[in-house]
């Protein structure tokens, strides 16, 4: 079974059982953002986390075992994403990426924001003109070393 097949089984079971990401996050003891990434194939679950998710979603022992395997990270099928929501993030980086880079370098120096020592929070922000998506990303600054 491939990791993509595991992800599809998870999504089908989640939808059928009407389970929310927040409920799965409670079972894993992690944030809904991390849990969604893990169950979409981008993180590794512990045996205990995989077992709890497996029970909630009625997953086979094989699927539970595969949730504990270190994944190949980076799941987009094309260089330029075609899904409209994901494409907007691609567009955001294309439009604002150089400005974000400049501002980070000005504030911190030459380095990067970690996507490993990282957290994210996604929430709904009520607005009379239409609700807004509020995303907060926080990554450790990693300076480049001289050697």
DSSP file (Angstrom, degrees, kcal/mol; ACC not computed):
  #  RESIDUE AA STRUCTURE BP1 BP2  ACC     N-H-->O    O-->H-N    N-H-->O    O-->H-N    TCO  KAPPA ALPHA  PHI   PSI    X-CA   Y-CA   Z-CA
    1    1 A X              0   0    0      0, 0.0     2,-0.1     0, 0.0     0, 0.0   0.000 360.0 360.0 360.0 135.7    0.0    0.0    0.0
    2    2 A X     >  -     0   0    0      1,-0.1     4,-1.9     4,-0.0     5,-0.1  -0.458 360.0-115.2 -87.1 162.8    1.3    3.5   -0.9
    3    3 A X  H  > S+     0   0    0      1,-0.2     4,-2.4     2,-0.2     5,-0.1   0.854 118.0  57.1 -65.8 -33.8    1.3    6.5    1.4
    4    4 A X  H  > S+     0   0    0      2,-0.2     4,-2.1     1,-0.2    -1,-0.2   0.895 106.1  49.6 -62.6 -39.4   -1.1    8.2   -1.0
    5    5 A X  H  > S+     0   0    0      2,-0.2     4,-2.3     1,-0.2    -2,-0.2   0.887 108.8  52.8 -65.9 -38.5   -3.5    5.2   -0.7
    6    6 A X  H  X S+     0   0    0     -4,-1.9     4,-2.4     2,-0.2    -2,-0.2   0.937 108.6  50.3 -59.8 -47.0   -3.2    5.5    3.1
    7    7 A X  H  X S+     0   0    0     -4,-2.4     4,-2.6     1,-0.2    -2,-0.2   0.910 109.8  50.1 -58.8 -43.8   -4.1    9.2    2.9
    8    8 A X  H  X S+     0   0    0     -4,-2.1     4,-2.4     1,-0.2    -1,-0.2   0.900 109.6  50.8 -64.0 -40.2   -7.2    8.5    0.7
    9    9 A X  H  X S+     0   0    0     -4,-2.3     4,-2.5     2,-0.2     5,-0.2   0.909 111.0  49.5 -62.0 -41.7   -8.4    5.8    3.2
   10   10 A X  H  X S+     0   0    0     -4,-2.4     4,-2.9     1,-0.2     5,-0.2   0.939 112.0  47.2 -62.0 -47.9   -8.0    8.3    6.0
   11   11 A X  H  X S+     0   0    0     -4,-2.6     4,-2.1     2,-0.2    -2,-0.2   0.884 112.8  49.2 -64.1 -38.8  -10.0   11.0    4.2
   12   12 A X  H  X S+     0   0    0     -4,-2.4     4,-2.7     2,-0.2    -1,-0.2   0.943 114.8  43.9 -64.8 -47.8  -12.7    8.6    3.2
   13   13 A X  H  X S+     0   0    0     -4,-2.5     4,-2.6     2,-0.2    -2,-0.2   0.907 112.5  52.5 -65.8 -41.4  -13.1    7.3    6.8
   14   14 A X  H  X>S+     0   0    0     -4,-2.9     5,-2.1    -5,-0.2     4,-0.6   0.915 113.2  44.7 -58.9 -44.2  -12.9   10.8    8.3
   15   15 A X  H ><5S+     0   0    0     -4,-2.1     3,-0.7    -5,-0.2    -2,-0.2   0.933 114.0  48.4 -67.2 -46.6  -15.7   11.9    5.9
   16   16 A X  H 3<5S+     0   0    0     -4,-2.7    -2,-0.2     1,-0.2    -1,-0.2   0.884 117.4  41.2 -61.7 -39.8  -17.9    8.9    6.5
   17   17 A X  H 3<5S-     0   0    0     -4,-2.6    -1,-0.2    -5,-0.2    -2,-0.2   0.495 105.7-129.7 -87.9  -3.6  -17.6    9.1   10.3
   18   18 A X  T <<5 +     0   0    0     -3,-0.7     2,-0.4    -4,-0.6    -3,-0.2   0.907  48.1 163.7  54.6  46.7  -17.9   12.9   10.2
   19   19 A X      < -     0   0    0     -5,-2.1    -1,-0.2    -6,-0.2     2,-0.2  -0.802  29.2-138.3 -96.8 135.6  -14.8   13.3   12.4
   20   20 A X     >  -     0   0    0     -2,-0.4     4,-1.8     1,-0.1     3,-0.4  -0.545  20.7-116.7 -90.0 157.0  -13.2   16.8   12.5
   21   21 A X  H  > S+     0   0    0      1,-0.2     4,-2.7     2,-0.2     5,-0.2   0.870 116.3  59.5 -58.8 -36.7   -9.4   17.4   12.4
   22   22 A X  H  > S+     0   0    0      1,-0.2     4,-2.0     2,-0.2    -1,-0.2   0.864 103.6  50.7 -62.3 -35.5   -9.7   18.9   16.0
   23   23 A X  H  > S+     0   0    0     -3,-0.4     4,-1.5     2,-0.2    -1,-0.2   0.910 111.9  46.4 -68.3 -41.4  -11.1   15.5   17.2
   24   24 A X  H  X S+     0   0    0     -4,-1.8     4,-1.9     1,-0.2    -2,-0.2   0.874 110.3  54.7 -66.4 -36.3   -8.2   13.7   15.6
   25   25 A X  H  X>S+     0   0    0     -4,-2.7     4,-2.0     1,-0.2     5,-1.3   0.892 104.1  54.2 -63.6 -39.9   -5.8   16.3   17.1
   26   26 A X  H  <5S+     0   0    0     -4,-2.0    -1,-0.2     1,-0.2    -2,-0.2   0.898 108.6  49.7 -60.6 -39.3   -7.1   15.6   20.5
   27   27 A X  H  <5S+     0   0    0     -4,-1.5    -1,-0.2     1,-0.2    -2,-0.2   0.868 115.0  42.6 -67.9 -36.7   -6.4   11.9   20.0
   28   28 A X  H  <5S-     0   0    0     -4,-1.9    -1,-0.2     2,-0.2    -2,-0.2   0.710 104.4-128.0 -82.3 -19.6   -2.8   12.6   18.9
   29   29 A X  T  <5S+     0   0    0     -4,-2.0     2,-0.2     1,-0.3    -3,-0.2   0.690  75.2 103.0  78.7  17.8   -2.2   15.2   21.5
   30   30 A X  S   <S-     0   0    0     -5,-1.3    -1,-0.3    -6,-0.2    -2,-0.2  -0.676  80.7 -75.5-123.3 177.4   -1.0   17.6   18.9
   31   31 A X     >  -     0   0    0     -2,-0.2     4,-2.5     1,-0.1     5,-0.2  -0.277  39.6-115.7 -69.8 160.9   -2.5   20.7   17.1
   32   32 A X  H  > S+     0   0    0      1,-0.2     4,-2.4     2,-0.2     5,-0.2   0.846 117.3  54.8 -64.8 -32.4   -5.1   20.2   14.4
   33   33 A X  H  > S+     0   0    0     87,-0.3     4,-2.0     2,-0.2    -1,-0.2   0.930 111.5  41.8 -67.5 -45.9   -2.6   21.7   11.9
   34   34 A X  H  > S+     0   0    0      2,-0.2     4,-2.8    86,-0.2    -2,-0.2   0.917 115.1  51.5 -66.1 -43.1    0.2   19.2   12.7
   35   35 A X  H  X S+     0   0    0     -4,-2.5     4,-2.8     1,-0.2     5,-0.2   0.912 109.2  49.3 -62.5 -43.5   -2.3   16.3   12.9
   36   36 A X  H  X S+     0   0    0     -4,-2.4     4,-1.4     2,-0.2    -1,-0.2   0.926 112.5  48.7 -61.2 -43.9   -3.8   17.2    9.4
   37   37 A X  H  <>S+     0   0    0     -4,-2.0     5,-2.8     1,-0.2     6,-0.4   0.914 112.7  48.7 -61.6 -42.1   -0.2   17.3    8.0
   38   38 A X  H ><5S+     0   0    0     -4,-2.8     3,-1.5     4,-0.3     5,-0.4   0.936 113.3  44.9 -63.2 -46.7    0.6   14.0    9.6
   39   39 A X  H 3<5S+     0   0    0     -4,-2.8    -1,-0.2     1,-0.3    -2,-0.2   0.656 107.6  59.3 -77.0 -13.7   -2.5   12.2    8.3
   40   40 A X  T 3<5S-     0   0    0     -4,-1.4    -1,-0.3    -5,-0.2    -2,-0.2   0.348 128.6 -97.4 -90.5   4.7   -2.0   13.8    4.9
   41   41 A X  T < 5S+     0   0    0     -3,-1.5    -3,-0.2     2,-0.1    -2,-0.2   0.677  97.2 104.7  97.5  19.7    1.4   12.0    4.8
   42   42 A X  S   <S+     0   0    0     -5,-2.8     2,-0.3    -6,-0.2    -4,-0.3   0.510  74.9  41.0-112.5  -5.1    3.8   14.7    5.9
   43   43 A X  S    S-     0   0    0     -6,-0.4     2,-0.5    -5,-0.4    -2,-0.1  -0.891  76.9-113.6-137.0 166.1    4.7   13.7    9.5
   44   44 A X        -     0   0    0     -2,-0.3     2,-0.3    24,-0.1    24,-0.2  -0.894  25.6-148.8-105.7 129.0    5.4   10.6   11.4
   45   45 A X        -     0   0    0     22,-2.6     2,-0.1    -2,-0.5   -17,-0.0  -0.661  18.2-118.3 -91.0 150.2    3.0    9.4   14.2
   46   46 A X     >  -     0   0    0     -2,-0.3     4,-2.8   -18,-0.1     5,-0.2  -0.332  34.4-102.9 -73.0 168.2    4.1    7.5   17.3
   47   47 A X  H  > S+     0   0    0      1,-0.2     4,-2.3     2,-0.2     5,-0.2   0.909 124.3  49.2 -59.6 -41.6    2.8    4.0   17.8
   48   48 A X  H  > S+     0   0    0      2,-0.2     4,-2.2     1,-0.2    -1,-0.2   0.927 112.8  46.1 -65.4 -45.0    0.4    5.4   20.4
   49   49 A X  H  > S+     0   0    0      1,-0.2     4,-2.4     2,-0.2     5,-0.2   0.935 113.7  48.7 -62.6 -46.4   -0.9    8.2   18.1
   50   50 A X  H  X S+     0   0    0     -4,-2.8     4,-2.7     1,-0.2    -1,-0.2   0.890 110.8  51.3 -62.0 -40.1   -1.3    5.9   15.1
   51   51 A X  H  X S+     0   0    0     -4,-2.3     4,-2.2    -5,-0.2    -1,-0.2   0.916 110.5  47.9 -63.8 -44.0   -3.2    3.4   17.2
   52   52 A X  H  X S+     0   0    0     -4,-2.2     4,-2.3     2,-0.2    -2,-0.2   0.920 114.7  45.5 -64.0 -43.9   -5.6    6.0   18.5
   53   53 A X  H  X S+     0   0    0     -4,-2.4     4,-2.5     1,-0.2    -2,-0.2   0.915 111.0  54.3 -64.2 -42.7   -6.2    7.4   15.0
   54   54 A X  H  X>S+     0   0    0     -4,-2.7     5,-2.4    -5,-0.2     4,-0.7   0.891 109.6  47.2 -58.4 -41.3   -6.6    3.8   13.7
   55   55 A X  H ><5S+     0   0    0     -4,-2.2     3,-0.7     3,-0.2    -1,-0.2   0.934 112.7  48.5 -65.4 -47.3   -9.3    3.1   16.3
   56   56 A X  H 3<5S+     0   0    0     -4,-2.3    -2,-0.2     1,-0.2    -1,-0.2   0.875 122.4  33.8 -61.2 -37.4  -11.2    6.3   15.6
   57   57 A X  H 3<5S-     0   0    0     -4,-2.5    -1,-0.2    -5,-0.2    -2,-0.2   0.351 106.0-120.2-103.3   5.5  -11.1    5.8   11.8
   58   58 A X  T <<5 +     0   0    0     -4,-0.7     2,-0.2    -3,-0.7    -3,-0.2   0.935  51.2 172.8  54.7  49.9  -11.3    2.0   11.8
   59   59 A X      < -     0   0    0     -5,-2.4    -1,-0.2    -6,-0.2    -2,-0.0  -0.611  32.3-108.5 -90.5 150.6   -8.0    1.7   10.0
   60   60 A X     >  -     0   0    0     -2,-0.2     4,-2.4     1,-0.1     5,-0.2  -0.235  29.4-108.0 -70.9 164.1   -6.3   -1.7    9.3
   61   61 A X  H  > S+     0   0    0      1,-0.2     4,-2.4     2,-0.2     5,-0.2   0.858 120.9  56.8 -60.2 -36.0   -3.1   -2.7   11.1
   62   62 A X  H  > S+     0   0    0      2,-0.2     4,-2.2     1,-0.2    -1,-0.2   0.918 108.3  45.7 -63.0 -43.2   -1.2   -2.1    7.9
   63   63 A X  H  > S+     0   0    0      2,-0.2     4,-1.7     1,-0.2    -2,-0.2   0.918 111.6  51.9 -66.3 -43.7   -2.4    1.5    7.7
   64   64 A X  H  < S+     0   0    0     -4,-2.4     4,-0.4     1,-0.2    -1,-0.2   0.902 110.9  48.9 -59.1 -41.4   -1.6    2.1   11.4
   65   65 A X  H >< S+     0   0    0     -4,-2.4     3,-1.4     1,-0.2    -1,-0.2   0.904 108.2  53.1 -64.8 -41.9    1.9    0.7   10.8
   66   66 A X  H >< S+     0   0    0     -4,-2.2     3,-1.4     1,-0.3    -1,-0.2   0.782  97.9  65.1 -67.3 -26.1    2.4    3.0    7.7
   67   67 A X  T 3< S+     0   0    0     -4,-1.7   -22,-2.6     1,-0.2    -1,-0.3   0.675  99.8  54.7 -66.6 -15.3    1.5    6.1    9.7
   68   68 A X  T <  S+     0   0    0     -3,-1.4     2,-0.4    -4,-0.4    -1,-0.2   0.396  86.5  99.7 -98.6   0.9    4.6    5.4   11.8
   69   69 A X  S <  S-     0   0    0     -3,-1.4     2,-0.2    -4,-0.1   -24,-0.1  -0.724  86.1-107.0 -90.5 136.3    7.0    5.3    8.8
   70   70 A X        -     0   0    0     -2,-0.4    -2,-0.1   -26,-0.1   -26,-0.1  -0.452  46.0-136.9 -61.4 123.8    9.0    8.5    8.1
   71   71 A X        -     0   0    0     -2,-0.2     2,-0.8    -4,-0.1    -1,-0.1  -0.328  13.9-107.9 -84.0 164.1    7.4   10.0    5.0
   72   72 A X        -     0   0    0    -31,-0.1     2,-0.1    -2,-0.1    -1,-0.1  -0.844  48.2-136.8 -83.1 113.5    8.8   11.5    1.8
   73   73 A X        +     0   0    0     -2,-0.8   -31,-0.1   -31,-0.1   -30,-0.0  -0.442  69.5  58.1 -82.7 149.9    8.0   15.1    2.5
   74   74 A X        -     0   0    0     -2,-0.1    -2,-0.0     1,-0.0   -33,-0.0   0.665  53.6-174.3  96.6 102.0    6.6   17.4   -0.1
   75   75 A X        +     0   0    0      2,-0.0     2,-0.3   -33,-0.0    -2,-0.0   0.386  37.3 120.9-114.9   4.0    3.3   16.1   -1.6
   76   76 A X        -     0   0    0      1,-0.1     5,-0.0     3,-0.1     4,-0.0  -0.536  52.3-148.0 -75.0 134.3    2.4   18.4   -4.4
   77   77 A X  S    S+     0   0    0     -2,-0.3     2,-0.3     2,-0.0    -1,-0.1   0.658  75.9  36.8 -77.8 -15.5    2.1   16.5   -7.7
   78   78 A X  S    S-     0   0    0      1,-0.1     3,-0.1     0, 0.0    -2,-0.0  -0.904  79.7-117.1-134.6 161.9    3.2   19.4  -10.0
   79   79 A X  S    S+     0   0    0     -2,-0.3     2,-0.6     1,-0.2    -1,-0.1   0.923 112.5  37.8 -63.7 -44.3    5.7   22.3   -9.8
   80   80 A X  S    S-     0   0    0     -3,-0.1    -1,-0.2    10,-0.0     7,-0.1  -0.944  98.2-125.9-108.3 116.1    2.9   24.8  -10.0
   81   81 A X        -     0   0    0     -2,-0.6    -2,-0.1     5,-0.1    -5,-0.0  -0.277  16.7-163.4 -63.5 144.9   -0.1   23.7   -8.0
   82   82 A X        +     0   0    0      4,-0.0     2,-0.3     5,-0.0    -1,-0.1   0.635  60.1 101.4-102.3 -18.7   -3.4   23.5   -9.9
   83   83 A X  S  > S-     0   0    0      1,-0.1     4,-3.2     2,-0.0     5,-0.2  -0.532  75.2-133.7 -66.3 128.3   -5.7   23.4   -6.9
   84   84 A X  H  > S+     0   0    0     -2,-0.3     4,-1.6     1,-0.2    -1,-0.1   0.865 101.3  46.7 -55.9 -42.0   -7.1   26.9   -6.5
   85   85 A X  H  > S+     0   0    0      2,-0.2     4,-1.0     1,-0.2    -1,-0.2   0.948 117.1  42.5 -67.1 -46.4   -6.6   27.2   -2.7
   86   86 A X  H >> S+     0   0    0      1,-0.2     4,-1.8     2,-0.2     3,-0.6   0.882 109.9  58.5 -66.6 -37.1   -3.0   25.8   -2.8
   87   87 A X  H 3X S+     0   0    0     -4,-3.2     4,-3.1     1,-0.2    -1,-0.2   0.868  98.1  60.5 -59.6 -35.8   -2.3   27.9   -5.9
   88   88 A X  H 3X S+     0   0    0     -4,-1.6     4,-2.4     1,-0.2    -1,-0.2   0.849 104.2  49.3 -63.0 -33.1   -3.1   31.1   -3.9
   89   89 A X  H <X S+     0   0    0     -4,-1.0     4,-2.4    -3,-0.6    -1,-0.2   0.895 110.8  49.9 -69.6 -39.2   -0.3   30.2   -1.5
   90   90 A X  H  X S+     0   0    0     -4,-1.8     4,-2.3     2,-0.2    -2,-0.2   0.927 112.8  47.4 -60.5 -45.0    2.0   29.7   -4.4
   91   91 A X  H  X S+     0   0    0     -4,-3.1     4,-2.7     2,-0.2     5,-0.3   0.902 108.6  55.0 -62.7 -42.2    0.8   33.1   -5.7
   92   92 A X  H  X S+     0   0    0     -4,-2.4     4,-3.2     1,-0.2     5,-0.4   0.918 110.2  45.4 -57.8 -45.3    1.4   34.6   -2.3
   93   93 A X  H  X S+     0   0    0     -4,-2.4     4,-1.9     3,-0.2     5,-0.3   0.891 112.7  51.5 -67.2 -38.6    5.0   33.5   -2.2
   94   94 A X  H  < S+     0   0    0     -4,-2.3     4,-0.3    -5,-0.2    -2,-0.2   0.902 119.8  34.7 -63.2 -40.4    5.5   34.7   -5.8
   95   95 A X  H  < S+     0   0    0     -4,-2.7     4,-0.2    -5,-0.1    -2,-0.2   0.919 135.6  20.7 -81.4 -45.8    4.1   38.1   -5.0
   96   96 A X  H  X S+     0   0    0     -4,-3.2     4,-2.9    -5,-0.3     5,-0.2   0.509  95.3  95.8-105.2  -6.4    5.3   38.6   -1.4
   97   97 A X  H  X S+     0   0    0     -4,-1.9     4,-2.6    -5,-0.4     5,-0.2   0.891  87.3  46.1 -55.6 -46.5    8.2   36.1   -1.1
   98   98 A X  H  > S+     0   0    0     -5,-0.3     4,-2.4    -4,-0.3    -1,-0.2   0.874 114.3  49.2 -67.1 -35.2   11.0   38.6   -1.9
   99   99 A X  H  > S+     0   0    0     -4,-0.2     4,-2.6     2,-0.2    -2,-0.2   0.914 111.3  48.9 -68.2 -42.2    9.5   41.2    0.5
  100  100 A X  H  X S+     0   0    0     -4,-2.9     4,-2.5     2,-0.2     5,-0.2   0.926 111.9  50.1 -60.7 -44.5    9.2   38.6    3.2
  101  101 A X  H  X S+     0   0    0     -4,-2.6     4,-2.5    -5,-0.2    -2,-0.2   0.929 111.7  47.6 -59.5 -47.5   12.8   37.5    2.6
  102  102 A X  H  X S+     0   0    0     -4,-2.4     4,-2.6     1,-0.2    -2,-0.2   0.920 113.0  47.9 -60.4 -45.5   14.0   41.1    2.8
  103  103 A X  H  X S+     0   0    0     -4,-2.6     4,-2.0     2,-0.2    -1,-0.2   0.889 112.8  47.9 -66.6 -39.6   12.1   41.8    6.0
  104  104 A X  H  X>S+     0   0    0     -4,-2.5     4,-3.2    -5,-0.2     5,-0.6   0.926 113.5  47.7 -65.7 -44.4   13.3   38.7    7.7
  105  105 A X  H  X5S+     0   0    0     -4,-2.5     4,-1.5    -5,-0.2    -2,-0.2   0.890 111.3  50.9 -65.4 -38.5   16.9   39.4    6.7
  106  106 A X  H  <5S+     0   0    0     -4,-2.6    -1,-0.2    -5,-0.2    -2,-0.2   0.908 119.1  37.0 -63.4 -40.9   16.7   43.0    7.9
  107  107 A X  H  <5S+     0   0    0     -4,-2.0    -2,-0.2    -5,-0.2    -1,-0.2   0.869 136.6  15.2 -79.4 -38.8   15.3   41.9   11.3
  108  108 A X  H  <5S-     0   0    0     -4,-3.2     2,-0.2     1,-0.3    -3,-0.2   0.680  99.1-122.4-113.1 -23.9   17.3   38.7   11.9
  109  109 A X     << -     0   0    0     -4,-1.5     2,-0.6    -5,-0.6    -1,-0.3  -0.652  62.7 -14.4 104.9-169.4   20.3   38.7    9.4
  110  110 A X  S    S+     0   0    0     -2,-0.2    34,-2.2    34,-0.1     2,-0.3  -0.592  99.9  79.5 -76.4 112.3   21.3   36.1    6.8
  111  111 A X  E     -A  143   0A   0     -2,-0.6     2,-0.3    32,-0.3    32,-0.2  -0.964  66.0 -95.1 177.5-164.7   19.3   32.9    7.4
  112  112 A X  E     -A  142   0A   0     30,-2.2    30,-3.0    -2,-0.3     2,-0.6  -0.866  26.9-109.5-134.5 164.9   16.0   31.1    7.0
  113  113 A X  E     -A  141   0A   0     -2,-0.3    28,-0.2    28,-0.2    27,-0.1  -0.888  43.9-120.3 -95.2 126.3   12.8   30.4    8.9
  114  114 A X  E     -     0   0A   0     26,-3.2    26,-0.1    -2,-0.6    24,-0.0  -0.378  22.5-169.4 -68.0 139.9   12.7   26.7    9.8
  115  115 A X  E    S+     0   0A   0     24,-0.1     3,-0.2     3,-0.1    -1,-0.1   0.265  91.6  54.1-103.4   4.9    9.9   24.5    8.6
  116  116 A X  E    S+     0   0A   0      1,-0.2     2,-1.5    24,-0.1    -2,-0.0   0.825 108.2  43.3-100.3 -54.0   11.1   21.8   11.0
  117  117 A X  E    S+     0   0A   0     23,-0.1    23,-2.6     2,-0.0     2,-0.3  -0.694 102.5 125.4 -89.1  83.2   11.0   23.8   14.3
  118  118 A X  E     -A  139   0A   0     -2,-1.5     2,-0.3    -3,-0.2    21,-0.2  -0.958  42.9-170.4-147.6 148.0    7.7   25.3   13.2
  119  119 A X  E     -A  138   0A   0     19,-2.4    19,-2.8    -2,-0.3     2,-0.3  -0.974   6.6-168.4-140.9 160.3    4.1   25.8   14.3
  120  120 A X  E     -A  137   0A   0     -2,-0.3     2,-0.4    17,-0.2   -87,-0.3  -0.996   6.6-164.2-147.4 146.4    1.0   27.0   12.6
  121  121 A X  E     -A  136   0A   0     15,-2.2    15,-2.4    -2,-0.3     2,-0.5  -0.992   5.3-169.7-135.2 128.0   -2.5   28.1   13.7
  122  122 A X  E     +A  135   0A   0     -2,-0.4     2,-0.3    13,-0.2    13,-0.2  -0.970  19.7 155.7-118.6 127.9   -5.4   28.4   11.3
  123  123 A X  E     -A  134   0A   0     11,-2.5    11,-2.9    -2,-0.5     2,-0.4  -0.944  43.0-101.3-146.2 166.8   -8.6   30.0   12.5
  124  124 A X  E     -A  133   0A   0     -2,-0.3     2,-0.6     9,-0.2     9,-0.2  -0.768  26.6-159.8 -91.0 132.9  -11.7   31.8   11.3
  125  125 A X  E     -A  132   0A   0      7,-2.8     7,-2.9    -2,-0.4    -2,-0.0  -0.933  19.6-132.6-115.1 106.4  -11.8   35.6   11.7
  126  126 A X        +     0   0    0     -2,-0.6     2,-0.3     5,-0.2     5,-0.1  -0.283  32.0 171.8 -60.1 140.1  -15.3   36.9   11.6
  127  127 A X    >   -     0   0    0      1,-0.1     3,-2.1     5,-0.0    -2,-0.0  -0.967  38.5-134.3-150.4 132.4  -15.8   40.0    9.3
  128  128 A X  T 3  S+     0   0    0     -2,-0.3     3,-0.1     1,-0.3    -1,-0.1   0.771 109.7  53.9 -59.8 -25.0  -19.0   41.7    8.2
  129  129 A X  T 3  S-     0   0    0      1,-0.3    -1,-0.3    -3,-0.0     2,-0.1   0.470 137.1 -52.3 -86.7  -1.4  -17.7   41.7    4.6
  130  130 A X  S <  S-     0   0    0     -3,-2.1    -1,-0.3     2,-0.0    -2,-0.1  -0.138  70.9 -78.6 131.0 130.2  -17.1   38.0    4.7
  131  131 A X        -     0   0    0     -3,-0.1     2,-0.3    -2,-0.1    -5,-0.2  -0.131  46.9-140.0 -56.2 149.7  -15.2   35.8    7.1
  132  132 A X  E     -A  125   0A   0     -7,-2.9    -7,-2.8     2,-0.0     2,-0.6  -0.798  10.4-121.3-113.2 152.4  -11.4   35.8    6.7
  133  133 A X  E     -A  124   0A   0     -2,-0.3     2,-0.6    -9,-0.2    -9,-0.2  -0.844  26.8-158.8 -91.4 122.1   -8.9   33.0    7.0
  134  134 A X  E     +A  123   0A   0    -11,-2.9   -11,-2.5    -2,-0.6     2,-0.5  -0.916  13.2 179.2-107.7 117.0   -6.4   33.8    9.8
  135  135 A X  E     -A  122   0A   0     -2,-0.6     2,-0.5   -13,-0.2   -13,-0.2  -0.974   8.5-173.1-122.0 126.1   -3.1   31.9    9.5
  136  136 A X  E     -A  121   0A   0    -15,-2.4   -15,-2.2    -2,-0.5     2,-0.4  -0.981   5.1-173.3-117.9 123.5   -0.2   32.4   11.9
  137  137 A X  E     -A  120   0A   0     -2,-0.5     2,-0.4   -17,-0.2   -17,-0.2  -0.952   2.2-175.5-116.0 136.3    3.1   30.6   11.1
  138  138 A X  E     +A  119   0A   0    -19,-2.8   -19,-2.4    -2,-0.4     2,-0.4  -0.961   7.9 170.3-135.5 115.8    6.0   30.6   13.5
  139  139 A X  E     -A  118   0A   0     -2,-0.4   -21,-0.2   -21,-0.2   -24,-0.1  -0.967  37.8-106.3-127.4 143.5    9.4   29.1   12.6
  140  140 A X  E     -     0   0A   0    -23,-2.6   -26,-3.2    -2,-0.4     2,-0.4  -0.384  37.3-117.7 -63.0 138.7   12.7   29.2   14.4
  141  141 A X  E     -A  113   0A   0    -28,-0.2     2,-0.6    -2,-0.1   -28,-0.2  -0.684  28.0-165.6 -80.0 130.0   15.3   31.5   12.7
  142  142 A X  E     -A  112   0A   0    -30,-3.0   -30,-2.2    -2,-0.4     2,-0.1  -0.929   8.6-150.4-118.7 105.4   18.3   29.6   11.6
  143  143 A X  E     -A  111   0A   0     -2,-0.6   -32,-0.3   -32,-0.2     2,-0.2  -0.439  22.8-109.9 -74.3 148.5   21.3   31.8   10.7
  144  144 A X        -     0   0    0    -34,-2.2     2,-0.3    -2,-0.1   -34,-0.1  -0.577  37.1-131.2 -71.3 139.7   23.7   30.6    8.0
  145  145 A X        -     0   0    0     -2,-0.2     2,-0.4     2,-0.0    -1,-0.0  -0.645   4.8-134.7 -93.7 149.2   27.1   29.7    9.6
  146  146 A X              0   0    0     -2,-0.3     0, 0.0     1,-0.1     0, 0.0  -0.861 360.0 360.0 -95.5 138.5   30.5   30.9    8.5
  147  147 A X              0   0    0     -2,-0.4    -1,-0.1     0, 0.0    -2,-0.0   0.324 360.0 360.0-147.9 360.0   33.1   28.2    8.3
